[in-house]
Each structure stands twice: as C-alpha cells, then as structure tokens.
Amino acid sequence: MNPLRVAAVFRRIVAQFRRDPRSLALLFVAPLAIIALLGWVLSSAQATTARVAVVDESGGPAGTIVASRLQSALDGQPGIALDRSVADDATARQMLKDKKLDLVVILPADFTVQNRKIELLTLGLNPTGEASVIPAVQAALIGALADSAGAMLPTIERQTVYGSPDATQLDSLAPVVVGFFAYFFVFILTGISFLRERIGGTLERLLATPVTRAEIVLGYSLGFGFFATLQVAIVMAFVLGRLAIPALGPVPAFAIGLGVRTAGNPLIAYLLVLVLGLGAVSLGIFLSTFARTELQILQFIPIVIVPQGLLGGFFWPIDQLPSLLQPVARILPVTYAIDGLRQVMIAGADLSSPQVLLDLGVLVGIAAFFVVLAAGTIRREVA
C-alpha cells in the first residue's frame, strides 16, 4: 500500500467537498437545522386544554352523587375545561365527532356502589394525542372517588368512538406509515430518475422538438406516476393484506404482510395515497431541476421530507405544535394524507365525508401546483 496514493485520494475527496457547498451544508448545517426543529417542537409544544364532559347513564342515586363529585373534581383542574351541558351518551359521541369535546367520562347503566366501573370515551382517530389528556382525568377521578371511607377505587375502561381501544400500535400508526413512506420513496424515485434524463441529454433533445415544456412535464409525470401507482398498490397490499405460509420442511411457518385492519373502503385509502404519490412525482420533477448529481437530490430529504415527518401529524397532533409551526404544518401534503387515511382506515369514512373530500382536494391541488412549477422551471433553465 502506497501512502502517497492514499493521500492523493484523500486530497481529491476533500477538494471535491470544498467545491460543493451543498454537500457541506448537508454535512454540517442540515443536522443542526433538524435537531433545532425537533428541539423547538419538544420544548415549545403548546399545552392544550382538554374539553371534558361527565355523562351519567346509570339513572340511580349513586350515579348522580358520583357524577356530581366527578364534575366538582374536574372543574378547575389545570388543562381541563369541563362542559356541563352534555346530558347523554349520544350527544357526547356526536360532540366528539364534531371535535367539540376531547374526552367524555361515562357512568354506564350498570354503575352501582359495588360496581364502580367508569368509561373514558375518546374519538379514537389519533390515539397518541388523545392518550395525553387521560392521565390528568384519571388522577381527578381517583381523587374524587377514593376519599370515602371504605370506598373501592373505580375500574376505569377505555372506549373509543372509532376503531377499538384494544387496537395495536401498528393499527394506529398504519395510516401515518403508509402516507409518509409512500411519499418519501416516490419522491426519491422521481427525483433521481428525472435527473438522469437531464444528465443523459434526453430532456435537451426533447426540448429541441416541437414538444412543449408543459407536455414534457405532463408526460414525465404520467410515466413516473405509472410506477408510483404500482408502488402504492404494493405498499397498500402489504400493509392491509396478510398471507400465511405454512411450514415447509425445515422452514417454519411465516406470514407475508401486516394484516392491518381498516374500517373504511381500502380503495379510498389507496386513492388518497395515490394522489399523494402523484404530488411527490411532480415535486420530485420540480426539485430535480435544481440538482446536478444524485447526491444533491438526496440533499433535499432534510429540507422536504424530514420536516413533514415532524410536523405532519406523525408524532404529535398539529394543535400541540408551537403556534408559528401550525400554519406550516397545514400546507404540507403529508398532513392532509395522514388525516384522510385516518378518517378512512380508522373512522370508516367514505367519499361522502366532507373531511375526506377536503383532504383529497388539497392533495390534488398541491400535485397540480408543482406540475406548473416544474414546467416553469424547465423554461427558465433552458432559456
């Protein structure tokens, strides 16, 4: 091994990075920016006030007394806003669906002094965010019911309007995982593929023909979109399906697919992810016009993909983000894809749901917006 040759290769790599400010920024600035964003979200997350109601379905004197004590215990608790106007279970469920309540404490019909079972009812669309308000309510309940001499502590059960309180973490995160990773991989596929078209001179030769720039962008979008369609179909089939393979000789039995349960039509969920993927295609075409190498395409990941994972409802509810970041989160396509997928896969919504139509319309608008930007960028680049 010749030390001089090794040193020459070392100097070449150093010189290459020194001439590439984007790579230096990816190496030194991007990690600091992402860590700063994460620290900002964690340290400045807004403490939301949980809107809570108490409903007595028992119809007996014991339930009336306990409900009154629960309301007194919850009233004035930090982070809890008590709504005393809710009288029955049906009204409470509707107010949860309308997002006028966050949690309902229900004394069921079989509640007695001996059977001190209490239900905590939440919407069920965002289990992670909803679980954050439960400890404060549980503490108030136990404090209100445990101070009677000889009284038993209540049995607290979790109930949800949508989904199941026994749903696994995979069931809860499936809408998030499907939306985010489909967007991520389609963006990478399109950005690198379109860059290769430019580097190979194919795009320049097309521009020398009568084909317009808008036709080029639309044609590339349809071409990449075709493979994005196949990718989304495979991802959805793997997440929602499950194929059990029996044991074959020394090979033990195993399963292919996650088998995640969906309350709604899987075709609507597929449509949401597909439109999100087409938006990633148009975004990849647009951003690839600013790159000269495949490494520079990857440099867009900390700028484009990671913030959407942090702000799009992946980890925290949007209303718990710092106030300055909430408007940013509401213009990100992943935000609307995750919301729509939760509505379909957990709540069982269909295309008659105004929320699903809104999410789908925003995703279509974002995809069209970046198609127009991509066409304009190509025009400016060639001019």
RORO-966163 format. One record per residue (C-alpha): x, y, z. Coordinates in nm, 4 decimals. Example, Ala and Ser with C-alpha at 12.3 -4.5 7.8 and 13.67 -1.06 7.14 Angstrom:
<atoms>
{atom {1.2300; -0.4500; 0.7800}};
{atom {1.3670; -0.1060; 0.7140}};
</atoms>
This chain:
<atoms>
{atom {0.0000; 0.0000; 0.0000}};
{atom {0.1435; 0.3334; -0.1105}};
{atom {0.0799; 0.6167; 0.1397}};
{atom {0.1219; 0.8786; -0.1331}};
{atom {-0.1571; 0.7321; -0.3428}};
{atom {-0.3822; 0.7087; -0.0378}};
{atom {-0.3057; 1.0725; 0.0430}};
{atom {-0.3831; 1.1727; -0.3159}};
{atom {-0.7273; 1.0080; -0.2960}};
{atom {-0.7832; 1.1793; 0.0401}};
{atom {-0.6964; 1.5221; -0.1064}};
{atom {-0.9276; 1.4603; -0.4008}};
{atom {-1.2248; 1.3880; -0.1715}};
{atom {-1.1511; 1.6953; 0.0397}};
{atom {-1.1255; 1.9139; -0.2702}};
{atom {-1.4498; 1.7700; -0.4067}};
{atom {-1.6386; 1.8568; -0.0896}};
{atom {-1.4777; 2.2003; -0.0729}};
{atom {-1.6116; 2.2788; -0.4201}};
{atom {-1.9607; 2.1506; -0.3341}};
{atom {-2.1257; 2.3845; -0.0821}};
{atom {-2.4489; 2.1808; -0.0931}};
{atom {-2.2697; 1.8726; 0.0387}};
{atom {-2.1031; 2.0776; 0.3092}};
{atom {-2.4404; 2.2196; 0.4078}};
{atom {-2.5870; 1.8664; 0.4188}};
{atom {-2.2985; 1.7541; 0.6359}};
{atom {-2.2873; 2.0417; 0.8846}};
{atom {-2.5968; 2.2636; 0.8588}};
{atom {-2.8784; 2.0168; 0.7901}};
{atom {-2.8278; 1.8071; 1.1083}};
{atom {-2.8247; 2.1229; 1.3201}};
{atom {-3.1390; 2.2532; 1.1499}};
{atom {-3.3295; 1.9266; 1.2009}};
{atom {-3.2192; 1.8950; 1.5639}};
{atom {-3.3138; 2.2593; 1.6241}};
{atom {-3.6581; 2.1995; 1.4716}};
{atom {-3.7097; 1.8895; 1.6840}};
{atom {-3.5945; 2.0725; 1.9957}};
{atom {-3.8275; 2.3608; 1.9171}};
{atom {-4.1253; 2.1305; 1.8832}};
{atom {-4.0440; 1.9374; 2.2017}};
{atom {-3.9690; 2.2396; 2.4173}};
{atom {-4.2366; 2.4750; 2.2860}};
{atom {-4.5275; 2.2371; 2.2299}};
{atom {-4.8438; 2.4067; 2.3420}};
{atom {-5.0248; 2.2592; 2.6402}};
{atom {-5.3761; 2.2143; 2.5041}};
{atom {-5.6822; 2.2307; 2.7253}};
{atom {-5.8794; 1.9060; 2.7209}};
{atom {-6.2536; 1.9590; 2.6824}};
{atom {-6.4170; 1.7036; 2.9116}};
{atom {-6.7789; 1.6134; 2.9917}};
{atom {-6.9325; 1.3797; 3.2502}};
{atom {-7.2358; 1.1717; 3.1474}};
{atom {-7.4436; 0.9716; 3.3966}};
{atom {-7.6199; 0.6834; 3.2226}};
{atom {-7.6873; 0.4897; 3.5435}};
{atom {-8.0134; 0.6636; 3.6329}};
{atom {-7.9667; 0.5865; 4.0027}};
{atom {-7.8905; 0.7996; 4.3079}};
{atom {-7.5410; 0.6541; 4.3397}};
{atom {-7.4562; 0.7604; 3.9857}};
{atom {-7.5985; 1.1082; 4.0414}};
{atom {-7.3861; 1.1597; 4.3511}};
{atom {-7.0699; 1.0257; 4.1869}};
{atom {-7.1267; 1.2305; 3.8689}};
{atom {-7.1620; 1.5456; 4.0788}};
{atom {-6.8423; 1.4676; 4.2659}};
{atom {-6.6590; 1.3962; 3.9410}};
{atom {-6.7673; 1.7281; 3.7945}};
{atom {-6.6516; 1.9078; 4.1071}};
{atom {-6.3169; 1.7296; 4.0912}};
{atom {-6.2660; 1.8067; 3.7222}};
{atom {-6.3879; 2.1659; 3.7367}};
{atom {-6.0942; 2.4000; 3.7707}};
{atom {-5.8291; 2.1318; 3.7086}};
{atom {-5.5294; 2.2673; 3.5142}};
{atom {-5.5552; 2.1698; 3.1489}};
{atom {-5.9198; 2.0620; 3.1750}};
{atom {-6.2266; 2.2552; 3.0578}};
{atom {-6.5461; 2.0954; 3.1908}};
{atom {-6.8582; 2.1057; 2.9739}};
{atom {-7.1684; 2.0588; 3.1901}};
{atom {-7.4168; 2.0807; 2.9014}};
{atom {-7.3777; 1.7200; 2.7832}};
{atom {-7.6642; 1.5057; 2.9133}};
{atom {-7.6454; 1.1690; 2.7359}};
{atom {-7.4134; 0.9301; 2.5574}};
{atom {-7.5452; 1.0035; 2.2060}};
{atom {-7.4872; 1.3776; 2.2443}};
{atom {-7.1389; 1.3154; 2.3818}};
{atom {-7.0436; 1.0940; 2.0879}};
{atom {-7.1688; 1.3494; 1.8369}};
{atom {-6.9742; 1.6281; 2.0083}};
{atom {-6.6616; 1.4111; 1.9947}};
{atom {-6.7167; 1.3614; 1.6202}};
{atom {-6.7648; 1.7373; 1.5776}};
{atom {-6.4412; 1.7915; 1.7758}};
{atom {-6.6215; 1.9962; 2.0400}};
{atom {-6.5077; 1.7532; 2.3106}};
{atom {-6.1839; 1.5637; 2.3649}};
{atom {-6.2891; 1.3137; 2.6298}};
{atom {-6.6124; 1.2005; 2.7961}};
{atom {-6.6369; 1.0355; 3.1374}};
{atom {-6.9337; 0.7961; 3.1318}};
{atom {-7.1015; 0.6271; 3.4253}};
{atom {-7.2624; 0.3312; 3.2451}};
{atom {-7.6117; 0.1940; 3.3064}};
{atom {-7.4817; -0.0830; 3.5364}};
{atom {-7.2888; 0.1589; 3.7592}};
{atom {-7.3575; 0.0994; 4.1325}};
{atom {-7.1785; 0.1490; 4.4605}};
{atom {-7.0473; -0.2075; 4.4287}};
{atom {-6.9795; -0.1954; 4.0537}};
{atom {-6.7805; 0.1255; 4.0252}};
{atom {-6.6935; 0.0965; 3.6570}};
{atom {-6.6266; 0.4197; 3.4685}};
{atom {-6.5633; 0.4571; 3.0949}};
{atom {-6.3325; 0.7118; 2.9350}};
{atom {-6.4559; 0.7767; 2.5828}};
{atom {-6.2363; 0.9412; 2.3168}};
{atom {-6.2690; 0.9794; 1.9408}};
{atom {-6.0008; 0.7234; 1.8506}};
{atom {-5.8591; 0.8890; 1.5381}};
{atom {-5.5314; 0.9944; 1.6997}};
{atom {-5.4648; 0.7578; 1.9919}};
{atom {-5.1263; 0.9119; 2.0711}};
{atom {-5.2616; 1.2639; 2.1076}};
{atom {-5.5776; 1.1530; 2.2878}};
{atom {-5.3820; 0.9494; 2.5402}};
{atom {-5.2029; 1.2645; 2.6569}};
{atom {-5.5197; 1.4000; 2.8239}};
{atom {-5.6157; 1.0780; 3.0015}};
{atom {-5.3679; 1.0819; 3.2969}};
{atom {-5.4954; 1.4158; 3.4306}};
{atom {-5.8563; 1.2953; 3.4100}};
{atom {-5.7719; 0.9621; 3.5733}};
{atom {-5.5976; 1.1377; 3.8619}};
{atom {-5.9017; 1.3602; 3.9192}};
{atom {-6.1361; 1.0597; 3.9089}};
{atom {-5.9386; 0.8569; 4.1589}};
{atom {-5.9032; 1.1579; 4.3861}};
{atom {-6.2778; 1.2191; 4.3760}};
{atom {-6.3845; 0.8611; 4.4458}};
{atom {-6.1158; 0.7341; 4.6803}};
{atom {-6.1709; 0.9724; 4.9704}};
{atom {-6.4815; 0.7986; 5.1029}};
{atom {-6.4166; 0.5678; 5.3933}};
{atom {-6.4016; 0.2099; 5.2736}};
{atom {-6.4795; 0.3045; 4.9147}};
{atom {-6.3245; 0.0948; 4.6411}};
{atom {-6.1213; 0.2588; 4.3701}};
{atom {-6.3105; 0.2786; 4.0402}};
{atom {-6.2450; 0.0486; 3.7480}};
{atom {-6.1562; 0.2681; 3.4521}};
{atom {-6.2096; 0.1345; 3.0993}};
{atom {-6.1025; 0.2993; 2.7755}};
{atom {-6.3583; 0.3303; 2.4944}};
{atom {-6.3374; 0.4948; 2.1534}};
{atom {-6.5973; 0.6198; 1.9063}};
{atom {-6.3911; 0.4963; 1.6124}};
{atom {-6.1640; 0.1981; 1.5980}};
{atom {-6.1063; -0.0151; 1.9039}};
{atom {-5.9481; 0.0670; 2.2398}};
{atom {-5.7628; -0.2644; 2.2029}};
{atom {-5.6145; -0.1681; 1.8665}};
{atom {-5.2450; -0.2379; 1.8387}};
{atom {-4.9898; 0.0343; 1.7890}};
{atom {-4.9492; -0.0899; 1.4326}};
{atom {-5.3208; -0.0377; 1.3654}};
{atom {-5.2968; 0.3174; 1.4988}};
{atom {-4.9812; 0.4078; 1.3072}};
{atom {-5.0670; 0.2356; 0.9775}};
{atom {-5.2245; 0.5481; 0.8182}};
{atom {-4.9185; 0.7514; 0.9131}};
{atom {-4.6669; 0.4949; 0.7939}};
{atom {-4.8416; 0.4315; 0.4613}};
{atom {-4.8729; 0.8009; 0.3771}};
{atom {-4.5274; 0.9130; 0.4835}};
{atom {-4.3177; 0.6333; 0.3358}};
{atom {-4.5104; 0.6229; 0.0083}};
{atom {-4.4414; 0.9953; -0.0293}};
{atom {-4.0744; 0.9511; 0.0618}};
{atom {-3.9893; 0.6713; -0.1807}};
{atom {-4.1884; 0.8120; -0.4722}};
{atom {-4.0077; 1.1454; -0.4307}};
{atom {-3.6663; 0.9765; -0.4345}};
{atom {-3.7583; 0.7589; -0.7353}};
{atom {-3.8820; 1.0533; -0.9403}};
{atom {-3.6078; 1.2979; -0.8469}};
{atom {-3.3215; 1.0642; -0.9333}};
{atom {-3.4865; 0.9290; -1.2496}};
{atom {-3.5640; 1.2746; -1.3876}};
{atom {-3.2111; 1.3899; -1.3059}};
{atom {-3.0724; 1.1017; -1.5101}};
{atom {-3.2905; 1.2099; -1.8023}};
{atom {-3.1341; 1.5570; -1.7845}};
{atom {-2.7764; 1.4346; -1.7380}};
{atom {-2.8118; 1.1894; -2.0274}};
{atom {-2.9268; 1.4672; -2.2584}};
{atom {-3.2705; 1.3174; -2.3219}};
{atom {-3.4506; 1.6230; -2.1928}};
{atom {-3.2462; 1.8605; -2.4075}};
{atom {-3.3205; 1.6542; -2.7186}};
{atom {-3.6919; 1.6629; -2.6375}};
{atom {-3.6770; 2.0384; -2.5967}};
{atom {-3.5366; 2.0633; -2.9494}};
{atom {-3.8532; 1.9034; -3.0863}};
{atom {-4.1985; 2.0643; -3.1225}};
{atom {-4.2994; 1.9077; -2.7878}};
{atom {-4.3831; 2.1854; -2.5415}};
{atom {-4.2375; 2.2034; -2.1927}};
{atom {-4.5809; 2.1521; -2.0389}};
{atom {-4.6244; 1.8346; -2.2470}};
{atom {-4.2826; 1.7126; -2.1383}};
{atom {-4.3596; 1.7643; -1.7703}};
{atom {-4.7042; 1.6074; -1.8031}};
{atom {-4.5637; 1.3114; -1.9949}};
{atom {-4.2897; 1.2527; -1.7405}};
{atom {-4.5442; 1.2904; -1.4611}};
{atom {-4.7660; 1.0245; -1.6187}};
{atom {-4.4710; 0.7940; -1.6772}};
{atom {-4.3319; 0.8209; -1.3265}};
{atom {-4.6869; 0.8256; -1.1936}};
{atom {-4.7500; 0.4849; -1.3511}};
{atom {-4.4702; 0.3304; -1.1469}};
{atom {-4.5778; 0.5295; -0.8431}};
{atom {-4.9221; 0.3733; -0.8874}};
{atom {-4.7704; 0.0259; -0.8839}};
{atom {-4.5569; 0.1080; -0.5817}};
{atom {-4.8549; 0.2437; -0.3855}};
{atom {-5.0597; -0.0652; -0.4763}};
{atom {-4.7853; -0.2952; -0.3483}};
{atom {-4.7431; -0.0946; -0.0276}};
{atom {-5.1180; -0.0920; 0.0413}};
{atom {-5.1480; -0.4652; -0.0317}};
{atom {-4.8601; -0.5419; 0.2036}};
{atom {-4.9953; -0.3251; 0.4856}};
{atom {-5.3595; -0.4350; 0.4615}};
{atom {-5.3116; -0.7956; 0.3484}};
{atom {-5.1647; -1.0981; 0.5186}};
{atom {-5.0738; -1.4265; 0.3537}};
{atom {-4.9952; -1.7153; 0.5884}};
{atom {-4.7308; -1.9543; 0.4570}};
{atom {-4.7356; -2.2989; 0.6225}};
{atom {-4.4230; -2.4718; 0.7397}};
{atom {-4.2261; -2.6349; 0.4601}};
{atom {-3.9809; -2.8921; 0.5868}};
{atom {-3.7174; -2.7161; 0.7971}};
{atom {-3.8613; -2.3724; 0.7127}};
{atom {-4.1040; -2.2630; 0.9887}};
{atom {-4.4415; -2.1097; 0.9117}};
{atom {-4.4401; -1.7378; 0.8438}};
{atom {-4.6655; -1.4637; 0.7086}};
{atom {-4.6256; -1.2024; 0.4365}};
{atom {-4.7970; -0.8708; 0.5035}};
{atom {-4.9034; -0.6834; 0.8151}};
{atom {-5.2776; -0.7510; 0.8060}};
{atom {-5.3755; -0.4086; 0.9394}};
{atom {-5.7498; -0.3692; 0.9872}};
{atom {-5.9259; -0.0886; 0.8031}};
{atom {-6.2749; 0.0298; 0.8923}};
{atom {-6.3290; 0.2001; 0.5577}};
{atom {-6.3028; 0.1088; 0.1921}};
{atom {-5.9369; 0.0241; 0.1126}};
{atom {-5.9854; 0.1627; -0.2393}};
{atom {-6.0471; 0.5106; -0.0946}};
{atom {-5.7336; 0.4780; 0.1173}};
{atom {-5.5486; 0.3724; -0.1975}};
{atom {-5.6837; 0.6767; -0.3823}};
{atom {-5.5534; 0.9117; -0.1106}};
{atom {-5.2067; 0.7558; -0.1135}};
{atom {-5.2037; 0.7536; -0.4938}};
{atom {-5.2817; 1.1262; -0.5178}};
{atom {-5.0168; 1.1918; -0.2529}};
{atom {-4.7709; 0.9892; -0.4599}};
{atom {-4.8545; 1.1835; -0.7757}};
{atom {-4.7853; 1.5004; -0.5806}};
{atom {-4.4475; 1.3548; -0.4838}};
{atom {-4.3832; 1.2866; -0.8534}};
{atom {-4.4451; 1.6489; -0.9528}};
{atom {-4.2403; 1.7725; -0.6564}};
{atom {-3.9529; 1.5416; -0.7496}};
{atom {-3.9531; 1.6701; -1.1076}};
{atom {-3.9587; 2.0295; -0.9853}};
{atom {-3.6738; 1.9951; -0.7345}};
{atom {-3.4571; 1.7785; -0.9594}};
{atom {-3.4127; 2.0762; -1.1925}};
{atom {-3.2040; 2.2380; -0.9168}};
{atom {-2.9723; 1.9359; -0.8759}};
{atom {-2.6651; 1.8354; -1.0729}};
{atom {-2.5873; 1.4999; -0.9090}};
{atom {-2.7830; 1.2231; -0.7404}};
{atom {-2.6272; 1.3207; -0.4092}};
{atom {-2.7835; 1.6642; -0.4434}};
{atom {-3.1258; 1.5002; -0.4844}};
{atom {-3.0704; 1.3247; -0.1529}};
{atom {-2.9795; 1.6597; -0.0008}};
{atom {-3.3409; 1.7680; -0.0392}};
{atom {-3.4521; 1.4990; 0.2081}};
{atom {-3.3676; 1.7019; 0.5238}};
{atom {-3.5410; 2.0034; 0.3689}};
{atom {-3.8514; 1.8428; 0.2182}};
{atom {-3.9143; 1.5032; 0.3784}};
{atom {-3.7952; 1.5241; 0.7394}};
{atom {-3.9949; 1.8394; 0.8308}};
{atom {-4.3106; 1.6713; 0.7013}};
{atom {-4.2414; 1.3762; 0.9290}};
{atom {-4.2021; 1.6086; 1.2281}};
{atom {-4.4913; 1.8450; 1.1520}};
{atom {-4.7430; 1.6416; 0.9523}};
{atom {-4.9106; 1.4666; 1.2455}};
{atom {-4.6693; 1.1740; 1.2542}};
{atom {-4.5670; 1.2158; 1.6188}};
{atom {-4.7798; 1.4985; 1.7630}};
{atom {-5.1238; 1.6442; 1.6967}};
{atom {-5.0945; 1.9632; 1.4955}};
{atom {-5.2766; 2.1712; 1.7564}};
{atom {-4.9986; 2.0875; 2.0044}};
{atom {-4.7232; 2.2267; 1.7812}};
{atom {-4.5804; 2.5735; 1.8506}};
{atom {-4.8134; 2.8405; 1.7129}};
{atom {-4.5610; 2.9500; 1.4485}};
{atom {-4.5321; 2.5964; 1.3112}};
{atom {-4.9029; 2.5169; 1.2900}};
{atom {-4.9605; 2.7207; 0.9682}};
{atom {-4.6567; 2.5456; 0.8163}};
{atom {-4.7989; 2.2059; 0.9072}};
{atom {-5.1311; 2.2932; 0.7432}};
{atom {-4.9742; 2.3460; 0.3997}};
{atom {-4.7819; 2.0174; 0.3945}};
{atom {-4.9290; 1.7416; 0.1743}};
{atom {-4.8433; 1.4657; 0.4230}};
{atom {-5.0650; 1.6397; 0.6812}};
{atom {-5.3723; 1.6001; 0.4628}};
{atom {-5.2819; 1.2471; 0.3547}};
{atom {-5.2439; 1.1291; 0.7150}};
{atom {-5.5691; 1.2979; 0.8170}};
{atom {-5.7587; 1.1463; 0.5252}};
{atom {-5.6143; 0.7996; 0.5837}};
{atom {-5.7119; 0.8153; 0.9497}};
{atom {-6.0635; 0.9160; 0.8533}};
{atom {-6.0919; 0.6211; 0.6145}};
{atom {-5.8950; 0.3455; 0.7895}};
{atom {-5.9974; 0.4214; 1.1492}};
{atom {-6.3279; 0.6112; 1.1265}};
{atom {-6.4601; 0.4268; 0.8212}};
{atom {-6.5327; 0.7470; 0.6270}};
{atom {-6.6057; 0.7401; 0.2551}};
{atom {-6.6193; 0.9940; -0.0267}};
{atom {-6.9365; 1.1447; 0.1189}};
{atom {-6.7308; 1.2751; 0.4122}};
{atom {-6.6533; 1.6489; 0.3772}};
{atom {-6.3208; 1.5985; 0.5558}};
{atom {-6.2067; 1.3254; 0.3175}};
{atom {-6.3117; 1.5356; 0.0177}};
{atom {-6.1184; 1.8322; 0.1589}};
{atom {-5.8044; 1.6238; 0.2128}};
{atom {-5.8317; 1.4734; -0.1347}};
{atom {-5.8927; 1.8133; -0.2976}};
{atom {-5.5913; 1.9701; -0.1258}};
{atom {-5.3671; 1.6829; -0.2370}};
{atom {-5.4871; 1.7195; -0.5975}};
{atom {-5.4260; 2.0950; -0.5824}};
{atom {-5.0728; 2.0503; -0.4473}};
{atom {-4.9878; 1.7986; -0.7208}};
{atom {-5.1171; 2.0351; -0.9924}};
{atom {-4.9325; 2.3282; -0.8381}};
{atom {-4.5953; 2.1550; -0.8607}};
{atom {-4.6623; 2.0388; -1.2171}};
{atom {-4.6994; 2.4066; -1.3147}};
{atom {-4.3844; 2.4985; -1.1193}};
{atom {-4.1864; 2.2199; -1.2851}};
{atom {-4.2870; 2.3391; -1.6334}};
{atom {-4.1878; 2.6947; -1.5458}};
{atom {-3.8530; 2.5857; -1.4009}};
{atom {-3.7579; 2.3951; -1.7142}};
{atom {-3.8390; 2.7012; -1.9203}};
{atom {-3.6170; 2.9217; -1.7069}};
{atom {-3.3331; 2.6682; -1.7085}};
{atom {-3.3180; 2.6327; -2.0862}};
{atom {-3.3727; 2.9946; -2.1724}};
</atoms>
